[in-house]
Amino acid sequence: MNASKLSAARRTAAVVALVGAAACSNSGSGGNVTLSLSARQAPGAVAAPSVTGGLAGPAVLAAGDSTVIALGNDTVILRSVDVVLRKIELKRLEASSCDSVSGNGDCEEFEAGPVLASFPLGTANTAAAVTVDAPAGQYDQLEFEIHKTDTTSSQEAAFIAANPNFKAISIRVTGTFSHSGTRSDFVYTSDLDASEEVAFSPPLDVAAGTGANVTIRMDVSTWFVNGGALVDPASANKGGPNEGVVKNNIEQSVDAFEDDNHDGHDDHHEGS
């Protein structure tokens, strides 16, 4: 198996693992909600100042199972984007927040985690991750954590053993960086820990006997941009000059929305 096919197989296996690891709470009468993953570019969300003073964002191209990000004379080819998530919860409209009290009905839990989320690249719009039964009602927020694994935790030992590349990190990206024609392969890792709360407007309405899809999008086209230029992802590794820039870009790239047609865009506010 060549490297490209092996990478695709590994990403597929990780998504299947997320499905298999799902923990459902409060299952019963009502509908169901599917959680999907997307790495698509957000329409109109990227704008970097160009050398001429105008606005120019990176061009994003699909190449098989890879995503190519081009800006100026430079390109970043992404071959895998893996993120450790945990405490993935869908909050009810009437609840003030998700809490640690089990069974009180304030949230529906997708997965306590940690789980490895492999974001689809290339021509894929979304990748289905997990489905939970959700009592009929309205939900106005998705809450989850981007999670650096804890090597001292016995609860996370099995996850780290199954994913040895994720010791004390939360994000791992592989690919190739090309600067003015000079190419170099890279592995970017981050120990980012971040709690994410994304509001739905309008709220997600789950009716009895029906299904809905919520997509978590991490717009990877913005991750390795600093000003009007791409940066070498390797320069954003721990202690690198672009570590803080890229961590901030990642946090700013996160969104979640209703996406019943699985095109990676918000059904209510974005075109496909």
PAZAPA-4460 file (N, C-alpha, C; in steps of 0.05 Angstrom, whole numbers, plus 32768, in hexadecimal, padded with zeros to 4 digits):
% residues 272
    n_x    n_y    n_z   ca_x   ca_y   ca_z    c_x    c_y    c_z   seq   type   mol
   8011   7FE8   8000   8000   8000   8000   8012   8019   8000     1      M     A
   800C   802C   7FED   801D   8044   7FEC   8016   8057   8002     2      N     A
   8026   806C   8006   8023   807E   801C   8008   808C   801B     3      A     A
   7FFF   8094   8003   7FE6   80A2   8000   7FCE   8090   8009     4      S     A
   7FCE   8077   7FFF   7FB9   8065   8007   7FBA   805E   8024     5      K     A
   7FD2   805B   802F   7FD4   8055   804B   7FC9   806C   805C     6      L     A
   7FCF   8085   8054   7FC5   809C   8062   7FA7   809D   8062     7      S     A
   7F9B   8097   804A   7F7E   8097   8048   7F71   8081   8059     8      A     A
   7F7E   806A   8059   7F73   8054   8069   7F75   805A   8087     9      A     A
   7F8B   8067   808F   7F8D   806E   80AB   7F78   8083   80B4    10      R     A
   7F73   8096   80A3   7F5F   80AA   80A9   7F43   809E   80AB    11      R     A
   7F3D   808B   8098   7F23   807E   8098   7F20   806E   80B2    12      T     A
   7F35   8060   80BA   7F34   8050   80D2   7F30   8061   80EB    13      A     A
   7F3B   8079   80EB   7F38   808A   8102   7F1B   8094   8104    14      A     A
   7F0E   809A   80ED   7EF2   80A3   80EE   7EE1   808C   80F7    15      V     A
   7EE6   8073   80ED   7ED7   805C   80F6   7EDA   8058   8114    16      V     A
   7EF3   805C   811E   7EF7   805A   813B   7EE7   806D   814B    17      A     A
   7EE3   8086   8140   7ED3   8099   814E   7EB6   8091   814F    18      L     A
   7EAC   8084   8139   7E91   807A   8139   7E8E   8064   814E    19      V     A
   7EA1   8052   814E   7EA0   803B   8160   7EA2   8043   817D    20      G     A
   7EB0   805A   8183   7EB4   8062   819E   7E9D   8072   81AA    21      A     A
   7E88   8077   819A   7E73   8089   81A2   7E66   807F   81BC    22      A     A
   7E60   8093   81CE   7E52   808D   81E6   7E38   809D   81E6    23      A     A
   7E21   8090   81E5   7E08   809E   81E3   7DFC   80A1   81FF    24      C     A
   7DEF   80B8   8203   7DE2   80BC   821D   7DC5   80C4   8217    25      S     A
   7DB3   80BD   822A   7D97   80C5   8229   7D8A   80BC   820F    26      N     A
   7D92   80A4   8205   7D85   809B   81EC   7D68   8095   81F2    27      S     A
   7D57   809A   81DF   7D3A   8095   81E3   7D2B   80A0   81CC    28      G     A
   7D11   80A7   81D0   7D01   80B1   81BB   7D0C   80CC   81B1    29      S     A
   7D09   80D0   8198   7D13   80E9   818C   7D20   80E4   8172    30      G     A
   7D33   80F4   816A   7D41   80F0   8151   7D5E   80E8   8156    31      G     A
   7D6F   80EE   8143   7D8C   80E8   8147   7D9C   80FE   8139    32      N     A
   7DB4   8102   8143   7DC6   8116   8139   7DE0   8109   8131    33      V     A
   7DE9   810E   8119   7E03   8104   810F   7E17   811A   8112    34      T     A
   7E2F   8114   811B   7E45   8127   811C   7E58   8120   8105    35      L     A
   7E5F   8135   80F5   7E71   8131   80DE   7E89   8144   80E1    36      S     A
   7E9E   813F   80D2   7EB6   814F   80D2   7EBB   815B   80B7    37      L     A
   7EC5   8173   80B6   7ECC   8180   809D   7EE5   8191   80A0    38      S     A
   7EF5   8192   808B   7F0D   81A3   808B   7F0A   81B8   8074    39      A     A
   7EF2   81BC   806B   7EED   81CE   8054   7EF3   81EB   805B    40      R     A
   7EF9   81FB   8047   7EFD   8218   804B   7EE2   8225   804F    41      Q     A
   7EE1   8237   8063   7EC9   8246   8069   7EC5   825C   8054    42      A     A
   7EAE   825E   8047   7EAA   8272   8033   7EAE   828E   803E    43      P     A
   7EC0   829D   8031   7EC5   82B9   8039   7ED4   82BC   8053    44      G     A
   7EDD   82A7   8060   7EE8   82A9   807B   7F06   82AF   807B    45      A     A
   7F13   82AC   8064   7F30   82AF   8063   7F36   82C9   8054    46      V     A
   7F45   82DB   8060   7F4D   82F4   8053   7F68   82FD   805F    47      A     A
   7F7C   82FC   804F   7F97   8305   8058   7FA0   831C   8047    48      A     A
   7FAE   8330   8052   7FB7   8347   8042   7FCC   833F   802E    49      P     A
   7FC8   8346   8015   7FDB   8340   8000   7FF0   8356   7FFF    50      S     A
   8005   8351   7FEF   801B   8364   7FED   8012   837E   7FDF    51      V     A
   7FFC   837C   7FD1   7FF2   8394   7FC3   7FDE   83A3   7FD4    52      T     A
   7FD8   8399   7FEC   7FC6   83A7   7FFE   7FAA   839D   7FFC    53      G     A
   7FA4   838C   7FE9   7F89   8381   7FE6   7F85   8369   7FF9    54      G     A
   7F6F   835B   7FF5   7F6A   8343   8006   7F6D   832A   7FF5    55      L     A
   7F7D   8317   7FFF   7F81   82FE   7FF0   7F83   82E8   8004    56      A     A
   7F73   82D3   8000   7F74   82BB   8011   7F81   82A5   8001    57      G     A
   7F88   828F   800F   7F94   8278   8002   7F80   826B   7FEF    58      P     A
   7F8A   8260   7FD9   7F7A   824F   7FC8   7F7C   8233   7FD2    59      A     A
   7F65   8225   7FD2   7F63   820A   7FDD   7F5B   81F7   7FC7    60      V     A
   7F6B   81E3   7FC2   7F66   81D0   7FAD   7F65   81B4   7FB8    61      L     A
   7F53   81A3   7FAC   7F52   8187   7FB4   7F63   8176   7FA1    62      A     A
   7F74   8165   7FAC   7F85   8154   7F9B   7F83   8138   7FA6    63      A     A
   7F71   8128   7F9C   7F6D   810D   7FA7   7F64   810E   7FC4    64      G     A
   7F73   8102   7FD6   7F6C   8103   7FF2   7F7D   8117   8001    65      D     A
   7F88   812A   7FF3   7F98   8140   7FFF   7F8C   815B   7FF9    66      S     A
   7F92   816E   800A   7F89   818A   8006   7FA1   819C   8001    67      T     A
   7FA1   81AB   7FEC   7FB7   81BD   7FE5   7FAF   81DA   7FEB    68      V     A
   7FBF   81E8   7FFB   7FBA   8204   8002   7FD0   8214   7FF5    69      I     A
   7FC9   8227   7FE4   7FDC   8237   7FD5   7FD9   8254   7FDA    70      A     A
   7FEF   8262   7FDF   7FEF   827F   7FE3   8009   828A   7FD9    71      L     A
   8007   829C   7FC6   8020   82A6   7FB9   802E   8290   7FAB    72      G     A
   8048   828D   7FB1   8059   8279   7FA4   805B   8260   7FB5    73      N     A
   804D   825F   7FCC   8050   8249   7FDF   8037   8237   7FE0    74      D     A
   803B   821E   7FE8   8025   820C   7FEB   8029   81FB   8004    75      T     A
   8013   81F3   8010   8013   81DF   8025   8000   81C8   801B    76      V     A
   800B   81B0   8019   7FFB   8199   8012   7FF5   8189   802B    77      I     A
   7FDC   8187   8033   7FD4   8179   804B   7FCC   815D   8043    78      L     A
   7FD8   8149   8051   7FD2   812D   804B   7FC3   8120   8062    79      R     A
   7FC5   812A   807A   7FB5   8120   8091   7FB2   8137   80A5    80      S     A
   7F9B   8138   80B1   7F95   814B   80C7   7F86   813C   80DC    81      V     A
   7F92   8136   80F2   7F86   8127   8108   7F86   8138   8122    82      D     A
   7F6F   8137   812F   7F6A   8148   8147   7F5E   8136   815D    83      V     A
   7F69   8139   8175   7F5D   812A   818C   7F47   813B   8198    84      V     A
   7F2F   8130   8199   7F18   813D   81A5   7F0E   812D   81BD    85      L     A
   7F00   813B   81CF   7EF3   812E   81E5   7EDC   8140   81EF    86      R     A
   7ECB   8134   8200   7EB4   8142   820B   7EA3   8150   81F6    87      K     A
   7E9B   8141   81E2   7E8B   814C   81CC   7E6E   814B   81D4    88      I     A
   7E62   8162   81D7   7E46   8163   81E2   7E35   8177   81D3    89      E     A
   7E1C   8171   81D0   7E08   8182   81C4   7DF6   818D   81D9    90      L     A
   7DF6   81A8   81DC   7DE8   81B5   81F3   7DCB   81BC   81EB    91      K     A
   7DB9   81B6   81FE   7D9D   81BD   81FA   7D99   81DC   81FC    92      R     A
   7D86   81E6   81EE   7D80   8203   81ED   7D7B   820E   8208    93      L     A
   7D6D   81FF   8219   7D65   820A   8233   7D7B   8207   8249    94      E     A
   7D90   81F9   8243   7DA6   81F5   8256   7DBA   820B   8255    95      A     A
   7DC4   8213   826C   7DD8   8229   826C   7DF4   821F   8263    96      S     A
   7DFA   8205   8268   7E13   81FA   8260   7E12   81DB   8263    97      S     A
   7E26   81CE   8258   7E28   81B1   825D   7E38   81AE   8277    98      C     A
   7E2E   819C   8289   7E3C   8199   82A2   7E44   817B   82A5    99      D     A
   7E50   8175   82BC   7E5A   815A   82C1   7E46   8148   82CE   100      S     A
   7E2D   8151   82D2   7E18   8141   82DF   7E0C   812E   82CA   101      V     A
   7E0F   8115   82CE   7E06   8101   82BA   7DE8   80FF   82BB   102      S     A
   7DDB   80FE   82A3   7DBF   80F8   82A1   7DAC   810F   82A7   103      G     A
   7DB5   8127   82AA   7DA3   813D   82B1   7D97   814A   8298   104      N     A
   7D9E   8141   8280   7D91   8149   8268   7D99   8164   825D   105      G     A
   7DAF   8170   8267   7DB7   818A   825C   7DC5   8187   8242   106      D     A
   7DD1   8170   823C   7DE1   816C   8224   7DDE   814F   821B   107      C     A
   7DE2   814B   8201   7DE4   8130   81F5   7E02   812C   81EF   108      E     A
   7E0D   8116   81F8   7E29   8111   81F6   7E2F   8100   81DD   109      E     A
   7E40   810A   81CB   7E4A   80FA   81B5   7E60   80E7   81BF   110      F     A
   7E73   80F2   81CD   7E8A   80E2   81D6   7E99   80F0   81EC   111      E     A
   7EA0   80E2   8201   7EAF   80ED   8217   7ECD   80EF   820F   112      A     A
   7ED6   80DC   81FF   7EF1   80DD   81F4   7F06   80D4   8207   113      G     A
   7F20   80D7   81FF   7F27   80E4   81E5   7F23   80D2   81CD   114      P     A
   7F1E   80DF   81B6   7F1B   80D1   819D   7F2C   80DF   8188   115      V     A
   7F35   80D0   8174   7F45   80DB   815F   7F32   80E2   8147   116      L     A
   7F30   80FB   8140   7F20   8105   812A   7F32   810B   8113   117      A     A
   7F2E   80FC   80FD   7F3E   8100   80E4   7F2D   8110   80D1   118      S     A
   7F35   8129   80CC   7F26   813B   80BB   7F2A   8134   809D   119      F     A
   7F15   8132   808D   7F17   812A   8072   7F25   813F   8060   120      P     A
   7F36   8137   804F   7F44   8149   803D   7F3D   8143   8020   121      L     A
   7F49   8153   800D   7F44   814D   7FF1   7F28   8153   7FE9   122      G     A
   7F1C   8141   7FDA   7F01   8146   7FCE   7EEA   8141   7FE2   123      T     A
   7EF0   8135   7FF9   7EDB   812F   800C   7ECF   8148   8019   124      A     A
   7EB5   814A   801B   7EA8   8161   8028   7EA8   815D   8046   125      N     A
   7E9D   8146   804F   7E9C   8140   806C   7EA2   8122   8070   126      T     A
   7EA7   811B   8089   7EAA   80FF   8090   7E98   80FA   80A8   127      A     A
   7E85   80E7   80A6   7E74   80E1   80BD   7E84   80D6   80D4   128      A     A
   7E7E   80DF   80EC   7E8D   80D7   8103   7E7D   80C6   8116   129      A     A
   7E66   80CF   811F   7E57   80C1   8133   7E3A   80CA   8133   130      V     A
   7E28   80B8   813B   7E0B   80C0   813D   7E01   80B9   8159   131      T     A
   7DF1   80CB   8164   7DE6   80C6   817F   7DC7   80CA   817D   132      V     A
   7DB9   80BC   818E   7D9D   80C1   8191   7D9A   80DB   81A0   133      D     A
   7D88   80EC   8197   7D84   8106   81A4   7D66   810B   81A9   134      A     A
   7D5D   810E   81C1   7D41   8114   81C6   7D38   812D   81B7   135      P     A
   7D1F   812D   81AE   7D15   8143   819F   7D18   815D   81AF   136      A     A
   7D20   8172   81A1   7D24   818C   81AE   7D37   819D   819E   137      G     A
   7D3E   81B4   81AA   7D50   81C6   819C   7D6B   81C7   81AB   138      Q     A
   7D80   81C8   819B   7D9C   81C8   81A5   7DAA   81E0   8199   139      Y     A
   7DB7   81F0   81AB   7DC2   8209   81A1   7DE1   820B   81A2   140      D     A
   7DEE   81F5   81AA   7E0C   81F7   81AD   7E19   81DC   81AC   141      Q     A
   7E30   81DB   819F   7E41   81C3   81A0   7E59   81CA   81B1   142      L     A
   7E60   81B9   81C4   7E77   81BD   81D5   7E8A   81A5   81D3   143      E     A
   7EA3   81AB   81D0   7EB7   8195   81D0   7ED3   81A1   81D6   144      F     A
   7EE6   8190   81DB   7F01   8198   81E1   7F14   818D   81CC   145      E     A
   7F27   819E   81C3   7F3F   8194   81B5   7F52   818D   81CB   146      I     A
   7F5B   8174   81CC   7F66   8169   81E5   7F82   815E   81E1   147      H     A
   7F95   8169   81EF   7FB0   815D   81F1   7FAF   8145   8203   148      K     A
   7FB8   812E   81FA   7FB6   8116   820A   7FC8   8118   8223   149      T     A
   7FBF   810B   8238   7FCD   810B   8251   7FDC   80F1   8255   150      D     A
   7FF6   80F1   8253   8006   80D9   8255   8006   80CD   8271   151      T     A
   7FFD   80DC   8285   7FFC   80D2   82A1   7FE1   80C6   82A8   152      T     A
   7FCE   80C8   8296   7FB3   80BF   829B   7FAF   80A2   8293   153      S     A
   7FA7   8091   82A7   7FA1   8075   82A1   7F89   8073   828E   154      S     A
   7F77   8086   828F   7F5F   8085   827F   7F66   808A   8261   155      Q     A
   7F7C   8098   825C   7F83   809E   8240   7F9A   808C   8236   156      E     A
   7FA2   8079   8246   7FB9   8068   823F   7FB2   8057   8226   157      A     A
   7F99   804D   8225   7F91   803C   820E   7F90   804C   81F4   158      A     A
   7F87   8065   81F6   7F86   8076   81DE   7FA2   807C   81D4   159      F     A
   7FB5   8082   81E7   7FD0   8089   81DF   7FDE   8070   81D3   160      I     A
   7FD8   8058   81DF   7FE4   8040   81D5   7FDA   803A   81B8   161      A     A
   7FC1   8040   81B3   7FB6   803C   8198   7FBF   8052   8184   162      A     A
   7FC7   8069   818F   7FCF   8080   817E   7FE9   808B   8189   163      N     A
   7FFF   807D   8185   8018   8085   8192   8023   80A0   8188   164      P     A
   801A   80AA   8171   8022   80C4   8167   8016   80DB   8176   165      N     A
   8004   80D4   8189   7FF5   80E9   8197   7FFB   80EB   81B5   166      F     A
   8014   80E5   81BC   801C   80E8   81D8   8020   8106   81DE   167      K     A
   800F   8110   81F0   8010   812C   81F9   800C   8141   81E3   168      A     A
   7FFE   8138   81CE   7FF6   814C   81B9   7FD9   8148   81B2   169      I     A
   7FCE   815C   81A5   7FB1   815C   819D   7FAD   815D   8180   170      S     A
   7FC1   8166   8170   7FBE   816A   8154   7FD7   8160   8145   171      I     A
   7FD3   8152   812F   7FE9   8148   811F   7FE1   814C   8102   172      R     A
   7FF3   8159   80F3   7FEE   815F   80D6   8006   8156   80C7   173      V     A
   8003   8148   80B1   8019   8141   809F   8015   814C   8084   174      T     A
   802B   8151   8076   8028   815C   805B   8043   8165   8050   175      G     A
   8041   8177   803C   8059   8182   802E   8056   81A0   802C   176      T     A
   806C   81AE   8032   806C   81CB   802F   807F   81D2   8018   177      F     A
   8076   81E3   8006   8086   81EC   7FF0   8089   820B   7FF1   178      S     A
   80A2   8213   7FF3   80A9   8230   7FF4   80BA   8237   7FDC   179      H     A
   80AE   8247   7FCA   80BC   8250   7FB2   80C8   8238   7FA3   180      S     A
   80B9   8222   7FA2   80C1   820A   7F93   80D1   81F6   7FA2   181      G     A
   80DA   81FC   7FBB   80E9   81E9   7FCB   80D5   81DB   7FDD   182      T     A
   80D4   81C0   7FDB   80C1   81B0   7FEA   80CD   81A1   8001   183      R     A
   80BE   81A0   8017   80C7   8190   802E   80AF   8184   803C   184      S     A
   80B1   816B   8044   809B   815E   8052   809C   8168   806F   185      D     A
   8084   8168   807C   8083   8171   8098   8070   8160   80A8   186      F     A
   8074   8160   80C2   8061   8156   80D5   805D   816D   80EA   187      V     A
   8044   8177   80EB   803E   818C   80FE   802E   817F   8115   188      Y     A
   8037   8185   812E   8028   817C   8145   8023   8193   8158   189      T     A
   800E   8191   8168   8007   81A7   817B   7FFD   819A   8195   190      S     A
   8003   81A7   81AB   7FF7   819F   81C5   7FE1   81B2   81CD   191      D     A
   7FD3   81BE   81B9   7FBD   81D0   81BE   7FA8   81C3   81CF   192      L     A
   7FA0   81D0   81E5   7F88   81C8   81F5   7F74   81DF   81F3   193      D     A
   7F5D   81DA   81E8   7F49   81EF   81E5   7F2D   81E4   81E8   194      A     A
   7F1D   81F3   81F7   7F00   81ED   81F9   7EF1   81FD   81E5   195      S     A
   7EE0   81F0   81D5   7ED2   81FD   81C0   7EB4   81FC   81C5   196      E     A
   7EA7   8213   81C3   7E8A   8215   81C5   7E80   8224   81AD   197      E     A
   7E71   8216   819C   7E67   8222   8183   7E49   8223   8183   198      V     A
   7E3E   823A   8180   7E21   823E   8181   7E14   8239   8166   199      A     A
   7DFC   822F   8166   7DEC   822B   814E   7DD7   8241   814C   200      F     A
   7DD6   824E   8135   7DC2   8263   8130   7DB7   825F   8114   201      S     A
   7D9E   8256   8112   7D8B   824F   8127   7D92   8236   8136   202      P     A
   7D86   8230   814D   7D8C   8217   815B   7D86   81FF   814A   203      P     A
   7D94   81E9   8150   7D8F   81D0   8142   7D75   81C4   814D   204      L     A
   7D62   81BE   813B   7D48   81B4   8143   7D46   8197   813D   205      D     A
   7D45   8186   8151   7D44   8169   814E   7D27   8161   8153   206      V     A
   7D1A   8155   813F   7CFE   814C   8142   7CFE   812E   8144   207      A     A
   7CE8   8124   8150   7CE5   8107   8153   7CE5   80F9   8138   208      A     A
   7CF5   80E4   8136   7CF6   80D4   811E   7D06   80DF   8107   209      G     A
   7D14   80F5   810C   7D25   8101   80F7   7D42   8101   80FF   210      T     A
   7D53   8107   80EB   7D70   8109   80F1   7D7A   8124   80E9   211      G     A
   7D90   812C   80F5   7D9D   8145   80EF   7DBB   8141   80EF   212      A     A
   7DCA   8151   80E1   7DE7   814F   80E0   7DF4   8169   80E9   213      N     A
   7E07   8166   80FB   7E17   817D   8104   7E34   8178   80FB   214      V     A
   7E40   818C   80EE   7E5B   8189   80E4   7E6E   819B   80F5   215      T     A
   7E84   818F   80FE   7E9A   819E   8109   7EAD   81A4   80F2   216      I     A
   7EB1   81BE   80ED   7EC4   81C6   80D8   7EDD   81D3   80E4   217      R     A
   7EF4   81C9   80DC   7F0D   81D7   80E2   7F19   81DF   80C8   218      M     A
   7F18   81F8   80C2   7F20   8203   80A7   7F3F   8202   80A6   219      D     A
   7F4A   81EC   809B   7F67   81E9   809B   7F75   81FC   8088   220      V     A
   7F66   820A   8076   7F73   821D   8064   7F7F   8235   8073   221      S     A
   7F76   823A   808B   7F7F   8251   809B   7F96   824A   80AE   222      T     A
   7F9C   8231   80B2   7FAD   8229   80C8   7FCA   8234   80C5   223      W     A
   7FD5   8232   80AD   7FF1   8238   80A9   7FF5   8252   8099   224      F     A
   7FE4   8266   80A0   7FE6   8280   8094   7FEE   8295   80A9   225      V     A
   8001   82A5   80A2   800A   82BB   80B4   800B   82D4   80A3   226      N     A
   7FF8   82E7   80A8   7FF7   82FE   8097   7FEE   82F6   807B   227      G     A
   7FFD   82FD   8067   7FF6   82F7   804B   8007   82E0   8040   228      G     A
   8012   82CF   8051   8024   82BA   8047   801F   82A0   8056   229      A     A
   8026   828A   8049   8026   8270   8056   8040   826D   8066   230      L     A
   803E   825E   807C   8056   8258   808C   805B   823A   808A   231      V     A
   8074   8233   808E   807C   8217   808F   806F   820B   80A8   232      D     A
   805D   81F7   80A5   8051   81EB   80BC   8065   81E1   80D1   233      P     A
   807D   81D8   80C8   8091   81CF   80DB   809A   81E6   80ED   234      A     A
   8098   81FF   80E4   80A1   8215   80F5   808D   821C   810A   235      S     A
   8076   820E   810A   8061   8212   811F   8061   81FC   8134   236      A     A
   8074   81EA   8132   8077   81D5   8147   8080   81E1   8161   237      N     A
   807F   81D1   8176   8085   81DB   8191   809F   81EB   8191   238      K     A
   809D   8204   819B   80B5   8216   819D   80BC   8224   8183   239      G     A
   80AD   821F   816D   80B3   822C   8154   80A8   8248   8153   240      G     A
   80B2   8258   8140   80AA   8274   813F   808D   8279   8138   241      P     A
   8080   8265   812B   8064   8268   8123   8051   8257   8134   242      N     A
   805B   824D   814B   804A   823C   815C   8031   824A   8164   243      E     A
   8034   8262   816F   801D   8271   817A   800A   8279   8164   244      G     A
   8014   8282   814D   8004   828A   8136   7FF2   8273   812D   245      V     A
   7FFD   825C   812A   7FEE   8245   811F   7FDA   823B   8134   246      V     A
   7FE1   823A   814D   7FCE   8232   8162   7FB6   8245   8162   247      K     A
   7FBB   825F   8160   7FA5   8272   815F   7F94   826E   8146   248      N     A
   7FA1   8269   812F   7F92   8264   8117   7F80   824C   8119   249      N     A
   7F8A   8237   8126   7F7A   821E   8129   7F61   8224   813A   250      I     A
   7F65   8232   8150   7F4E   8238   8162   7F39   8249   8153   251      E     A
   7F43   825C   8142   7F31   826D   8134   7F22   825F   811D   252      Q     A
   7F2D   8247   8115   7F22   823A   80FE   7F0A   8228   8104   253      S     A
   7F03   8224   811D   7EEF   8211   8126   7ED3   821C   8123   254      V     A
   7EC1   820C   8117   7EA5   8213   8115   7E95   81FA   8117   255      D     A
   7E7B   81FD   811C   7E69   81E6   811B   7E4D   81F0   8113   256      A     A
   7E3E   81E0   8104   7E25   81EA   80F9   7E15   81D2   80EF   257      F     A
   7DFB   81D8   80EA   7DE9   81C4   80DE   7DF1   81C0   80C1   258      E     A
   7DF3   81A7   80B9   7DFE   81A1   809E   7DF0   8187   8094   259      D     A
   7DD6   8189   8090   7DC7   8170   8089   7DCE   8165   806E   260      D     A
   7DD9   8175   805C   7DE0   816B   8042   7DFE   8163   8040   261      N     A
   7E0C   8165   8057   7E28   815B   8059   7E3B   8167   8045   262      H     A
   7E37   8181   803F   7E49   818E   802C   7E5F   819E   8039   263      D     A
   7E60   819E   8054   7E75   81AC   8062   7E6F   81CA   8066   264      G     A
   7E56   81D3   8060   7E4E   81EE   8063   7E35   81F0   8074   265      H     A
   7E32   8207   8081   7E1B   820C   8092   7E01   820D   8081   266      D     A
   7DEE   81FD   8088   7DD5   81FC   8079   7DC6   8217   8079   267      D     A
   7DCA   8227   808E   7DBA   823F   8091   7DC9   8259   8088   268      H     A
   7DE3   8258   8087   7DF2   8271   8083   7E07   8270   806C   269      H     A
   7E0C   8259   8060   7E21   8258   804D   7E17   8249   8034   270      E     A
   7E22   8251   801D   7E1E   8243   8004   7E32   822D   8002   271      G     A
   7E2D   821A   7FF0   7E3F   8203   7FEC   7E55   820A   7FD8   272      S     A
***
